[in-house]
């Protein structure tokens, strides 16, 4: 299992108190490397701004101000850094299955669990629920890449 930060559409449920979010992935569709390369070539992001610059822009537009407050919660503008690159820290991944209790696995600081992390029965129905924290800036999207091993043979989903 690998976790990567990239650009792409995402949805999350924001927790205003802790500044963390949870993302639920329900469908797994195989993607080839060619699809990813083509998507990266066609994706053109606008200029990056620091979080402070983004908050200062369009101060007089009431609807944008409300949207930014809803998105960021109670952020203290005076304590915001001037970093362009956001820091995304994955805290845990939960395996949610209707047949049993949720299995919550803490993600190591380096993001790479040692050895076999978990095993799922073939044809079992499950969802993955990620808990992560974003600091320093806004993240436009997160990309999840899943590698599946079946009897020692690697497959990508």
RONU-825830 format. One record per residue: x, y, z of N, C-alpha, C, CB in turn; residue number from 0. Coordinates in steps of 0.02 Angstrom, whole numbers. Each point is the difference from the previous one (the first is absolute). Glycine has a CB too. Layout:
BEGIN
+--------+--------+--------+--------+--------+--------+--------+--------+--------+--------+--------+--------+-----+
!    n_u !    n_v !    n_w !   ca_u !   ca_v !   ca_w !    c_u !    c_v !    c_w !   cb_u !   cb_v !   cb_w !   i !
+--------+--------+--------+--------+--------+--------+--------+--------+--------+--------+--------+--------+-----+
!      X !      Y !      Z !      X !      Y !      Z !      X !      Y !      Z !      X !      Y !      Z ! NUM !
...
+--------+--------+--------+--------+--------+--------+--------+--------+--------+--------+--------+--------+-----+
This chain:
BEGIN
+--------+--------+--------+--------+--------+--------+--------+--------+--------+--------+--------+--------+-----+
!    n_u !    n_v !    n_w !   ca_u !   ca_v !   ca_w !    c_u !    c_v !    c_w !   cb_u !   cb_v !   cb_w !   i !
+--------+--------+--------+--------+--------+--------+--------+--------+--------+--------+--------+--------+-----+
!     43 !    -58 !      0 !    -43 !     58 !      0 !     45 !     61 !      0 !    -93 !    -61 !     61 !   0 !
!     79 !    107 !   -105 !     38 !     62 !      1 !    -48 !     58 !      0 !     96 !    -55 !    -61 !   1 !
!    -76 !    108 !     93 !    -41 !     60 !      4 !     39 !     55 !    -34 !    -57 !    -37 !    108 !   2 !
!     26 !     71 !   -154 !     34 !     52 !    -37 !    -43 !     63 !     -3 !     62 !    -86 !    -68 !   3 !
!    -29 !    143 !     69 !    -35 !     63 !     -7 !      5 !     20 !    -73 !     24 !     35 !    120 !   4 !
!    -81 !    -18 !   -149 !     -1 !     20 !    -70 !    -59 !     45 !    -12 !     57 !   -106 !    -34 !   5 !
!    -68 !    124 !    -28 !    -56 !     42 !    -17 !    -56 !    -42 !    -27 !     76 !     97 !    -23 !   6 !
!   -135 !    -84 !     44 !    -57 !    -37 !    -24 !    -60 !     16 !     43 !     73 !    -91 !    -44 !   7 !
!   -132 !     75 !     20 !    -59 !     16 !     39 !     -4 !    -43 !     63 !    -58 !     33 !   -105 !   8 !
!     34 !     -3 !    158 !     -9 !    -37 !     62 !    -55 !     32 !     40 !    121 !    -35 !      1 !   9 !
!   -149 !     -3 !     45 !    -48 !     28 !     46 !     19 !    -24 !     69 !    -92 !      4 !    -87 !  10 !
!     78 !     37 !    136 !     18 !    -19 !     68 !    -48 !     32 !     48 !    121 !    -12 !    -31 !  11 !
!   -124 !    -16 !     91 !    -40 !     28 !     53 !     47 !     35 !     48 !    -89 !    -91 !    -11 !  12 !
!     83 !    157 !     17 !     45 !     38 !     42 !    -23 !     -2 !     72 !     27 !     75 !    -96 !  13 !
!     22 !    -82 !    141 !    -12 !      4 !     71 !     27 !     67 !     23 !      6 !   -127 !     16 !  14 !
!    -49 !    176 !     -3 !     20 !     68 !     14 !     45 !      5 !     61 !   -104 !     38 !    -52 !  15 !
!     95 !    -82 !    101 !     38 !      6 !     62 !     73 !    -17 !    -10 !   -103 !    -29 !     62 !  16 !
!    118 !    -24 !    -97 !     69 !    -24 !     -3 !     34 !     18 !    -66 !    -31 !    -92 !     75 !  17 !
!     -5 !    118 !   -124 !     31 !     15 !    -64 !     17 !    -63 !    -38 !     45 !    105 !     48 !  18 !
!    -78 !   -160 !    -33 !     14 !    -62 !    -35 !    -59 !    -18 !    -43 !     75 !    -39 !     93 !  19 !
!    -65 !     -9 !   -137 !    -54 !    -20 !    -45 !      2 !    -75 !     -7 !      4 !    109 !    -61 !  20 !
!    -61 !   -137 !     41 !     -3 !    -71 !    -15 !    -23 !     -8 !    -71 !    -24 !    -29 !    121 !  21 !
!     54 !    -16 !   -157 !    -19 !    -13 !    -69 !    -18 !    -73 !     -5 !     75 !     92 !    -44 !  22 !
!   -131 !   -105 !     12 !    -23 !    -69 !     -9 !      4 !    -18 !    -73 !    -76 !     10 !    100 !  23 !
!    108 !    -67 !   -113 !      5 !    -25 !    -68 !    -42 !    -62 !     -5 !    116 !     49 !    -16 !  24 !
!   -164 !    -51 !    -30 !    -44 !    -57 !     -4 !     11 !    -40 !    -64 !    -82 !     61 !     68 !  25 !
!    103 !    -31 !   -120 !     10 !    -36 !    -63 !     73 !     -4 !    -17 !   -112 !     38 !    -40 !  26 !
!    133 !    -95 !     16 !     69 !     -9 !    -20 !     -1 !    -16 !    -74 !     37 !    -41 !    115 !  27 !
!     -7 !     85 !   -156 !      1 !    -13 !    -71 !     72 !     -2 !    -22 !   -113 !     55 !    -18 !  28 !
!    131 !   -105 !    -21 !     69 !     -5 !    -22 !     18 !     57 !    -47 !     -6 !   -124 !     12 !  29 !
!     66 !    150 !     -4 !     25 !     52 !    -44 !     68 !    -22 !    -25 !    -64 !     91 !     61 !  30 !
!     76 !    -81 !   -124 !     65 !    -17 !    -27 !     46 !     60 !      9 !    -50 !    -81 !    -83 !  31 !
!    116 !     68 !     78 !     48 !     54 !      6 !     -9 !     51 !    -56 !     80 !    -79 !     56 !  32 !
!   -102 !     56 !   -115 !    -11 !     45 !    -56 !    -55 !     50 !     16 !     38 !    -90 !    -79 !  33 !
!    -91 !     68 !    112 !    -54 !     45 !     19 !     25 !     54 !     47 !    -82 !    -93 !    -14 !  34 !
!    124 !     73 !     63 !     26 !     49 !     48 !     45 !     51 !    -34 !     -7 !    -87 !     90 !  35 !
!     50 !     64 !   -135 !     45 !     45 !    -35 !    -39 !     49 !    -43 !     88 !    -87 !     -1 !  36 !
!   -140 !     63 !    -34 !    -40 !     43 !    -42 !    -38 !     51 !     42 !    -12 !    -92 !    -84 !  37 !
!    -14 !     70 !    141 !    -37 !     45 !     44 !     47 !     55 !     27 !    -78 !    -93 !     32 !  38 !
!    139 !     74 !    -14 !     48 !     49 !     26 !     20 !     51 !    -53 !     42 !    -86 !     80 !  39 !
!    -37 !     64 !   -143 !     18 !     46 !    -54 !    -56 !     50 !    -14 !     74 !    -89 !    -49 !  40 !
!   -136 !     67 !     53 !    -57 !     42 !    -17 !    -22 !     45 !     58 !    -35 !    -87 !    -80 !  41 !
!     59 !     75 !    139 !    -21 !     38 !     59 !     43 !     62 !      6 !    -39 !   -106 !     57 !  42 !
!      7 !    164 !    -59 !     36 !     63 !      7 !    -26 !     37 !     61 !     19 !      7 !   -126 !  43 !
!     22 !     -3 !    177 !    -20 !     34 !     62 !     15 !     74 !     -5 !     20 !   -105 !     66 !  44 !
!    -60 !    145 !    -34 !     12 !     71 !      2 !     59 !     16 !     46 !   -121 !     22 !    -23 !  45 !
!    138 !     42 !     30 !     57 !     18 !     43 !    -15 !    -17 !     73 !     30 !     92 !    -80 !  46 !
!     23 !   -111 !    116 !     -7 !    -16 !     70 !      9 !     62 !     42 !     40 !   -117 !    -20 !  47 !
!    -81 !    123 !     72 !      5 !     55 !     47 !      5 !    -29 !     70 !    -65 !     77 !    -76 !  48 !
!     97 !    -39 !    121 !      1 !    -21 !     69 !    -70 !      6 !     29 !    122 !     35 !     13 !  49 !
!   -134 !    -68 !     42 !    -66 !      2 !     31 !    -18 !     72 !     20 !     16 !   -118 !     42 !  50 !
!     34 !    155 !    -18 !    -12 !     69 !     20 !    -22 !     42 !    -60 !     86 !    -12 !     92 !  51 !
!    -52 !      3 !   -150 !    -19 !     37 !    -60 !    -70 !    -19 !    -23 !    121 !      4 !    -34 !  52 !
!   -139 !    -67 !     39 !    -67 !    -22 !    -20 !    -54 !     31 !     44 !     49 !   -107 !    -42 !  53 !
!    -35 !    113 !    106 !    -48 !     29 !     46 !     -8 !     76 !    -11 !     28 !    -90 !     84 !  54 !
!     27 !    122 !   -104 !     -2 !     73 !    -11 !    -35 !     18 !    -66 !    106 !      9 !     65 !  55 !
!   -106 !    -55 !   -114 !    -32 !     14 !    -64 !    -75 !      4 !      8 !     93 !    -59 !    -60 !  56 !
!   -124 !    102 !     22 !    -73 !      6 !     -3 !    -32 !     10 !     69 !      2 !    -72 !   -101 !  57 !
!     29 !    114 !    142 !    -27 !     14 !     66 !    -70 !     30 !     -3 !    116 !     18 !     41 !  58 !
!   -129 !     22 !    -93 !    -63 !     36 !     -4 !    -57 !    -43 !    -28 !     65 !    104 !    -15 !  59 !
!    -51 !   -163 !    -10 !    -52 !    -45 !    -26 !    -27 !    -42 !     57 !     56 !     -4 !   -114 !  60 !
!   -118 !     18 !    134 !    -30 !    -32 !     59 !     -8 !    -76 !     -9 !    -60 !    106 !     22 !  61 !
!     39 !   -128 !    -81 !    -11 !    -72 !    -11 !     67 !    -38 !      2 !   -102 !     26 !    -70 !  62 !
!    155 !      2 !     41 !     66 !    -33 !      4 !     26 !     -2 !     71 !     24 !     38 !   -117 !  63 !
!    -34 !     16 !    154 !     22 !      2 !     70 !    -34 !    -54 !     41 !     21 !    124 !    -10 !  64 !
!    -87 !   -133 !      0 !    -37 !    -52 !     36 !     24 !    -69 !    -20 !    -99 !     76 !      7 !  65 !
!    111 !    -85 !    -72 !     24 !    -65 !    -24 !     68 !    -17 !     31 !    -63 !     16 !   -108 !  66 !
!    108 !     33 !    110 !     66 !    -11 !     30 !     -6 !    -16 !     74 !     51 !     77 !    -85 !  67 !
!    -96 !    -43 !    120 !    -10 !    -15 !     71 !    -26 !    -71 !     10 !    -22 !    122 !     21 !  68 !
!    -24 !   -142 !    -65 !    -27 !    -68 !      5 !     54 !    -52 !    -15 !   -114 !     43 !    -34 !  69 !
!    155 !    -29 !    -15 !     53 !    -46 !    -20 !     54 !     -6 !     54 !    -22 !     29 !   -119 !  70 !
!     43 !     27 !    146 !     57 !      0 !     46 !    -19 !     -1 !     74 !     61 !     61 !    -87 !  71 !
!   -122 !    -46 !    103 !    -19 !      2 !     71 !     29 !     62 !     32 !     -5 !   -125 !      4 !  72 !
!     23 !    121 !     59 !     26 !     56 !     37 !     76 !      4 !     -4 !    -97 !     -7 !     77 !  73 !
!    124 !     28 !   -134 !     72 !      6 !     -9 !     22 !     69 !     21 !     -2 !    -84 !    -94 !  74 !
!     54 !     87 !    136 !     29 !     64 !     21 !     48 !     24 !    -53 !    -13 !    -31 !    123 !  75 !
!     -4 !     85 !   -158 !     41 !     26 !    -55 !     70 !     19 !     23 !   -104 !     41 !    -56 !  76 !
!    110 !    -18 !    118 !     66 !     22 !     25 !     48 !    -57 !     10 !    -57 !     95 !     55 !  77 !
!     33 !   -156 !    -46 !     43 !    -58 !     12 !     10 !    -43 !    -62 !    -38 !      2 !    118 !  78 !
!     18 !     22 !   -176 !      7 !    -39 !    -61 !     70 !      9 !    -28 !   -124 !     12 !    -25 !  79 !
!    153 !    -68 !      3 !     67 !      3 !    -31 !     -4 !     25 !    -71 !     36 !    -94 !     73 !  80 !
!     22 !    106 !   -102 !      5 !     25 !    -69 !     24 !    -55 !    -47 !     23 !    115 !     45 !  81 !
!    -42 !   -177 !    -33 !     24 !    -56 !    -39 !    -49 !    -14 !    -57 !     57 !    -48 !    101 !  82 !
!    -30 !     37 !   -162 !    -42 !    -18 !    -57 !    -20 !    -73 !      2 !     56 !     88 !    -67 !  83 !
!    -10 !   -131 !     88 !    -13 !    -72 !     -1 !    -38 !    -22 !     62 !    103 !    -17 !    -68 !  84 !
!   -162 !    -13 !     59 !    -37 !    -25 !     58 !     32 !    -63 !     28 !   -105 !     50 !    -47 !  85 !
!     94 !    -63 !    110 !     24 !    -61 !     32 !    -61 !    -43 !     15 !    102 !     58 !     50 !  86 !
!   -102 !   -119 !    -78 !    -55 !    -46 !     11 !     27 !    -58 !     42 !    -57 !     32 !   -110 !  87 !
!     27 !    -42 !    167 !     22 !    -54 !     45 !    -57 !    -50 !      7 !     79 !     78 !     63 !  88 !
!    -68 !   -139 !    -87 !    -51 !    -52 !      6 !      5 !    -31 !     69 !      3 !    -23 !   -125 !  89 !
!    -58 !     22 !    160 !     -1 !    -25 !     69 !    -19 !    -73 !      4 !    -29 !    115 !     37 !  90 !
!    -23 !   -135 !    -73 !    -22 !    -69 !      4 !    -42 !    -18 !    -61 !      2 !      5 !    125 !  91 !
!    -10 !    -69 !   -135 !    -46 !    -26 !    -50 !    -43 !    -52 !     35 !     82 !     20 !    -97 !  92 !
!   -147 !    -16 !     84 !    -47 !    -48 !     31 !    -30 !    -43 !    -55 !    -26 !     80 !     95 !  93 !
!     21 !   -144 !    -82 !    -32 !    -47 !    -46 !    -70 !    -11 !     28 !    110 !    -57 !    -34 !  94 !
!   -160 !     79 !     -5 !    -69 !     -3 !     22 !    -35 !    -55 !    -40 !     -1 !    124 !     29 !  95 !
!    -25 !   -173 !      7 !    -34 !    -56 !    -31 !    -66 !    -12 !     36 !    110 !    -52 !    -34 !  96 !
!   -163 !     35 !     -3 !    -64 !    -11 !     33 !      0 !    -63 !     43 !    -55 !     58 !    -95 !  97 !
!    102 !   -103 !     84 !      1 !    -64 !     36 !     34 !      2 !     68 !      0 !    -53 !   -110 !  98 !
!     39 !    107 !    124 !     38 !      1 !     62 !     13 !     71 !     22 !     53 !   -109 !    -30 !  99 !
!    -21 !    116 !     88 !     18 !     66 !     26 !     53 !     32 !    -45 !    -27 !    -37 !    117 ! 100 !
!     30 !    104 !   -115 !     50 !     36 !    -38 !     70 !    -17 !     25 !    -83 !     93 !    -22 ! 101 !
!    129 !   -101 !    -24 !     70 !    -11 !     17 !     36 !     66 !    -13 !     -4 !   -127 !    -28 ! 102 !
!     31 !    158 !     80 !     35 !     64 !     -8 !     75 !    -13 !      7 !   -100 !     65 !     46 ! 103 !
!    137 !    -47 !    -98 !     72 !    -10 !     -1 !     35 !     68 !      0 !    -13 !   -109 !    -62 ! 104 !
!     55 !    121 !    111 !     39 !     62 !      2 !     54 !     -3 !    -53 !    -23 !     15 !    123 ! 105 !
!     33 !     40 !   -157 !     51 !      3 !    -53 !     65 !     25 !     31 !    -87 !     22 !    -90 ! 106 !
!    143 !    -58 !     79 !     64 !     22 !     28 !     20 !     69 !    -26 !     35 !   -120 !      9 ! 107 !
!      9 !    154 !     27 !     21 !     68 !    -18 !     29 !      4 !    -70 !     21 !     21 !    120 ! 108 !
!     16 !    -73 !   -141 !     30 !      1 !    -68 !    -50 !    -19 !    -54 !    109 !    -28 !     52 ! 109 !
!   -170 !      7 !    -33 !    -52 !    -18 !    -48 !      8 !    -68 !    -31 !     -9 !    118 !    -22 ! 110 !
!     58 !   -157 !     46 !     13 !    -66 !    -29 !     -4 !    -53 !     54 !     73 !     52 !    -89 ! 111 !
!   -128 !    -88 !     92 !     -5 !    -54 !     50 !     47 !    -57 !    -18 !   -119 !     31 !     23 ! 112 !
!    145 !    -64 !     27 !     46 !    -56 !    -12 !    -38 !    -64 !    -13 !     86 !     55 !     73 ! 113 !
!    -64 !    -93 !   -121 !    -28 !    -66 !    -13 !    -73 !      2 !    -21 !     80 !    -44 !     81 ! 114 !
!   -113 !    -12 !    -69 !    -70 !     -7 !    -17 !    -42 !     39 !     50 !     21 !   -114 !    -52 ! 115 !
!    -58 !    162 !     29 !    -36 !     45 !     45 !    -68 !    -30 !     19 !     59 !     98 !    -51 ! 116 !
!    -95 !   -123 !      3 !    -63 !    -34 !     14 !    -17 !    -46 !    -58 !    -40 !     98 !     70 ! 117 !
!     -4 !   -146 !    -56 !    -22 !    -48 !    -51 !    -76 !      1 !     -2 !    103 !    -73 !     18 ! 118 !
!   -129 !     73 !    -79 !    -72 !     -2 !    -10 !    -19 !    -64 !    -36 !     -6 !    126 !     -3 ! 119 !
!    -50 !   -154 !     22 !    -26 !    -59 !    -33 !    -22 !     19 !    -71 !    -38 !    -50 !    111 ! 120 !
!     51 !      6 !   -159 !    -18 !     14 !    -69 !    -75 !     10 !     -6 !     98 !    -68 !    -40 ! 121 !
!   -118 !    115 !     -1 !    -70 !     18 !    -14 !    -36 !     31 !     60 !     -2 !    -92 !    -83 ! 122 !
!     39 !    114 !    133 !    -32 !     33 !     57 !    -15 !     73 !    -19 !     61 !    -76 !     82 ! 123 !
!   -115 !    101 !    -55 !    -21 !     69 !    -12 !     27 !     44 !     56 !   -105 !    -38 !    -62 ! 124 !
!    138 !     92 !     44 !     28 !     44 !     50 !      6 !     71 !    -28 !     63 !    -97 !     51 ! 125 !
!    -53 !    144 !     -6 !     14 !     69 !    -18 !     61 !     21 !     40 !   -122 !     26 !    -26 ! 126 !
!    160 !     21 !      0 !     57 !     27 !     36 !    -18 !     71 !     21 !     82 !    -73 !    -65 ! 127 !
!    -64 !     89 !    126 !    -13 !     67 !     27 !     66 !     28 !     25 !   -120 !    -30 !     32 ! 128 !
!    143 !     84 !    -63 !     64 !     30 !     17 !    -10 !     60 !     47 !     48 !    -38 !   -110 ! 129 !
!     -5 !     43 !    160 !      1 !     58 !     43 !     67 !     35 !    -12 !    -75 !    -54 !     89 ! 130 !
!     72 !    119 !   -104 !     61 !     36 !    -14 !     -7 !     72 !     24 !     24 !    -74 !    -98 ! 131 !
!     34 !    107 !    103 !      3 !     68 !     24 !     39 !     41 !    -52 !     -7 !    -36 !    123 ! 132 !
!    -18 !     96 !   -138 !     33 !     43 !    -48 !     23 !     63 !     36 !    -70 !    -45 !    -96 ! 133 !
!    132 !     66 !     85 !     24 !     62 !     30 !     40 !     39 !    -52 !      3 !    -53 !    114 ! 134 !
!      7 !    116 !   -102 !     39 !     47 !    -40 !    -36 !     28 !    -61 !     98 !    -60 !     39 ! 135 !
!   -145 !     26 !    -68 !    -34 !     25 !    -59 !    -60 !    -43 !    -16 !    108 !     46 !    -44 ! 136 !
!   -144 !    -29 !     -9 !    -57 !    -39 !    -22 !     23 !    -52 !    -50 !    -78 !     98 !     19 ! 137 !
!     50 !   -158 !    -14 !     17 !    -54 !    -47 !    -56 !     -4 !    -51 !     65 !    -64 !     88 ! 138 !
!    -46 !     66 !   -153 !    -51 !     -1 !    -53 !    -29 !    -69 !     -9 !     58 !     92 !    -56 ! 139 !
!    -21 !   -144 !     70 !    -26 !    -67 !     -9 !     50 !    -51 !     25 !    -67 !     37 !    -98 ! 140 !
!     43 !    -95 !    115 !     42 !    -55 !     22 !    -13 !    -59 !    -45 !      1 !     42 !    120 ! 141 !
!     50 !    -80 !   -135 !     -7 !    -59 !    -42 !     19 !    -61 !     41 !     25 !     67 !   -105 ! 142 !
!    -65 !   -118 !    101 !     12 !    -63 !     35 !     20 !    -52 !    -51 !    -83 !     29 !     90 ! 143 !
!    139 !    -64 !    -77 !     23 !    -54 !    -43 !      2 !    -63 !     41 !     68 !     78 !    -72 ! 144 !
!    -99 !   -131 !     47 !     -5 !    -63 !     37 !     36 !    -55 !    -38 !   -111 !     36 !     49 ! 145 !
!    155 !    -72 !    -15 !     34 !    -57 !    -30 !    -24 !    -63 !     36 !    101 !     70 !    -30 ! 146 !
!   -124 !   -118 !     -9 !    -28 !    -62 !     27 !     46 !    -57 !    -18 !   -118 !     44 !    -10 ! 147 !
!    132 !    -86 !     60 !     40 !    -61 !    -11 !    -46 !    -60 !      8 !    107 !     57 !     41 ! 148 !
!   -106 !   -101 !    -89 !    -40 !    -61 !      5 !     47 !    -59 !    -14 !   -107 !     60 !    -37 ! 149 !
!    116 !   -101 !     87 !     45 !    -58 !     -2 !     68 !     18 !    -30 !   -100 !    -75 !    -10 ! 150 !
!    128 !    130 !     34 !     68 !     19 !    -20 !      4 !     36 !    -67 !     38 !    -95 !     64 ! 151 !
!    -94 !    108 !    -97 !     -1 !     35 !    -64 !    -28 !     70 !     12 !    -13 !   -109 !    -66 ! 152 !
!     49 !    159 !     41 !    -19 !     69 !     11 !    -49 !     23 !    -54 !    111 !     23 !     56 ! 153 !
!   -165 !      8 !    -35 !    -48 !     29 !    -46 !    -16 !     70 !     22 !    -49 !   -113 !    -27 ! 154 !
!     31 !    158 !    -19 !    -14 !     69 !     19 !    -74 !     14 !     -9 !    116 !     36 !    -32 ! 155 !
!   -147 !     -7 !     85 !    -71 !     17 !     -2 !     -8 !     72 !     17 !    -34 !   -116 !     30 ! 156 !
+--------+--------+--------+--------+--------+--------+--------+--------+--------+--------+--------+--------+-----+
